[in-house]
Amino acid sequence: MTDGIVSRRIGIAVALLGVAAVGVTAMLLSPWLGPGSLALLFILPVMIAAARGGLVAGLVAAGGGAVAFNFFVIEPRFTLRIADPDNVATTLVLLLVAGAVSQLAGRLRAAREAAEALAADQRRLAMLERAMTDAGDQGAALALLIDAVTTAFAVDAAALGEPDIAVAAPLDRAAGEWALANGEPAGRGSGVIDSADRLYWPVVAGGERVALIALSRVDGTPPVPAGRRSLIRGMIAAAAQTIGRLRLAEQQAAIREERRRSELGAALLSSVGHDLRTPLTVILGEGRALAGGGTIVAEAQRLARRIDNLLGMARVEGGAVAVAIEPVDLTDAVASVLDDAAGMLAGRDVTVTIAPDAPLVQADPGLLHHVLLNLIDNAAKFSGGPIAIVVEGAVLTVSDAGPGIPAGHEDDVFTRFRRFAGSDRDGGSGLGLAIVRAFSQAFGARVTAANRPGGGAIFTVGFRIA
């Protein structure tokens, strides 16, 4: 039996006892007071009953008062007959007034109860919001939410994930999936798939459905009354806000950590590169002075290119790449690069095809030199066959006859430190092609990679015409 039914029954009992007491009192006072004055006494139990038990108790007191007034006060007494027509009017007026007073008192009581319930719900919500400030992770926030919902609504509640929904009964599975898909409640008492055993309410943080709250009662009644929807919405919103805050804090921490690592990596690359330049210069000088020192020079030059890539990446990540764009003749740029790459291309079949009408392009000559040198180095390193350099219009391509690039990873080859076994990025430092893209973007060119139909890889650099 609910508290409301108990309160209403007590109110009715109070109404009947009050009417009986007032009736006896009115009978005792009748020698000194007239019926009109005595009728006012019967308003008192109506007000008390309506305030204690609500509108129903008040109406019982009003009807009982009219009967008691007729029985104890109006002649002939102790009967329900009315001899004087004037007393009929008095009885009717008493009944009408008592009914009106009962309705007014009942409404005031209902308004008071609603205000008290709203205040209690606001206190519950405020307590949950304060508790949420101490939640350290998503699990803790959901645990606080479940505890608050269980206490406030006297229901069974649980936080579910998609695996839990997948094994639920068909109607409950449908309600849970609908709630996750639409971000709105579904199930028992929601108006959507009402036949489900439980009510499913999604927790949405940052536009993502992070959990699903399932509520149910043993007696099968709707877990959340319509008048208290605002409370559970507020509770779930508090949990969602906390989870969103925690996730944002985690993302910010990850960003700070990534920035710290990038700064450390850039500093390390720059330091290592500069520290190696001096001994490398000595090695190159000594190698050229030695008879038969060609191998030493070649390896030293290869190491120098690696160092240039390290320093170049450090400049890119530090935003320190100086760009001086000017009209560049690709014929001269290719010739200069081939001259510097003569050692690595010794004994290799390299063909160069440049269209006679190739236009001047916009580029930084120094950065372009590094771009072409790394593309040629990549082709020489990962292909034992011929290398072809073609300039047609404002497009330059470098192609090889190597194993090519794994399908679907054509863009990934430009990622720093990324290698692919059996491809054009197996081995090496993993920086050359990253430098190619970074420097190309710096002077406004676009570089792409693809596999040639006949085998091997082809790298394409598209320039802006000067």
Salt bridges, closest charged atoms under 4 A:
GLU75 OE2 - ARG77 NE 3.57
GLU113 OE2 - ARG109 NH1 2.72
GLU116 OE2 - ARG112 NE 3.64
ASP121 OD1 - ARG124 NH1 2.98
ASP121 OD1 - ARG228 NH2 2.78
GLU184 OE1 - ARG233 NH2 3.69
GLU208 OE1 - ARG247 NH1 2.61
GLU257 OE2 - ARG260 NH2 2.69
GLU257 OE2 - ARG261 NE 3.09
GLU299 OE1 - ARG302 NH2 2.79
ASP308 OD1 - ARG277 NH2 2.63
GLU317 OE2 - ARG416 NH1 2.06
ASP340 OD2 - HIS369 NE2 2.72
ASP377 OD1 - ARG305 NE 3.99
ASP377 OD2 - LYS381 NZ 3.45
ASP411 OD1 - ARG437 NH1 2.77
ASP412 OD2 - HIS409 ND1 2.81
